[in-house]
Amino acid sequence: MSSEPTQNPGADDDAIGFDDLTRDIAEVPAVEVITTVAVHLMSAAAVKCGLAEGGEKDKDLDEARKLITALAGLVTAGAPEISNFHAAPLRDGLRSLQLAFREASLVPDAPGAGPGEKFTGPVYR
């Protein structure tokens, strides 16, 4: 058995320009990672609340609840680390999603029991 590593001719990162397509995670500021993840959570939650082009077809409030709660945890924990300049729009988007969820629910949650409200406090119209 040879101790030489096997070469995969199609796996050469330089040949496919892999370095050109990705950025080293060490170069990405934490604020950018946090806000990017938050935006992805917001987008997914909006779709699951039925707010996207697919509307009712994509609506899944159980999934939306999970996404909004994760977003609330991230925004609440990350806000002190990323400054109010970056956190304020994330908080606004989170609140909008929480209100949209409330409107989309046939049986509304009690104040403080909605998605993410254990992190943000009750959300009212």
N, C-alpha and C positions, 0 to 999 in steps of 0.2 A: 504494500500500500504506500503510495507516494505521500510525502508530507507537503508537497506543493499544493497551493490552493488551486482549485479548478477555475478556469477562466470562462466566463460566459460572454461570447463575442457581442451580444446585443445589450449587455448590461453596463457598458462603459459610460459613466456619467458625462464625461467630456464630449463624447461622440454625439449625444443627444442634446447637449446644451443645458443639462440639468441645472447647473449653477446660474445660467441666465434666466431660468424659469422660476427659481425659488430664491428666497432671501434667508440668510442664516438667522435663525431665531435669536441668536445672541445680539444681533444688530437691531432688533425690534424693541422699541421702548415699551415698558409695561403699560403705560396709558393707552397705547395703540392696541395692544393685545386685549385689554379689558374692554375698551369701547367696541372693538370688532366683534368680540364674543357677544356683547350686549346687543349689538345691532342684529346679529344672526338670531339670537333668542327672540328679539322683538319681531323680526320678520316672520319667523316660524309661528309665533303666538298669534300674530295678526291673521295669518292664513287659517290657523285652527279656530279662530274666533269667527271665521267666515267673512273677513274684511277684504280678502284678496279677490282677484278676478274670478276665481272658481266659486266664490260665494258659499252657498249652502252645501254644495257638493263636497267641499273640503272642510267643512265645519266639524270639529270634534272637540267639544268643551272639556272633556277629560284630559286630552292632550294639551289643550290650551292652558288649563289650570297648572299642569306640571311645568310648562315653559314659563308662564308668568311668575310662578313661585321661584323658579331658578333665577329668573331675571331679577326679581326683587332682592333675593339674597346677594347676588353679584353686585347690584347697584348699591345696596345698603352697605355691604362690606367694603366695596371698592371706592366709594365716594370720597372718603377722607384721604385716600391715596392718590386720587387722580385730579383733585381740585374741583371746586365748584364750577369752574368754566366748562369742564368736560362732563361733570356729573349732572348739572341742571337739565340739559336736554334729555339725558337718559331717564331722569326722574319724571320729566314731563311725558315721555313716551310710555313709561311704565304705568303712570296714572291713567293715561288714555286707554291703554290695554285693559287695565283693571275695570274701568268704567264700561268699556265695550263688552267685556265678559259679563258684567252685571246685566247689561241690556240684553245680551243674547241668551241668558239663562231663563228658562221657564220658571224655575223655582229659585229665586234669589237667595244668596247666602246672607246670614245675619251680618250686620256691621262688624267688621274685624275678622270675619271668618272667610272672606273671599280669597282668591288666589294672591299670595304674596303679602296679605295684610298682616300676617304675624311679624313681618319685617318692617312694613311701612306704616302700620296703623290703619284704622278704618278709612275707606275711600268713599266719599259722598259726591253726588252730582253737584 
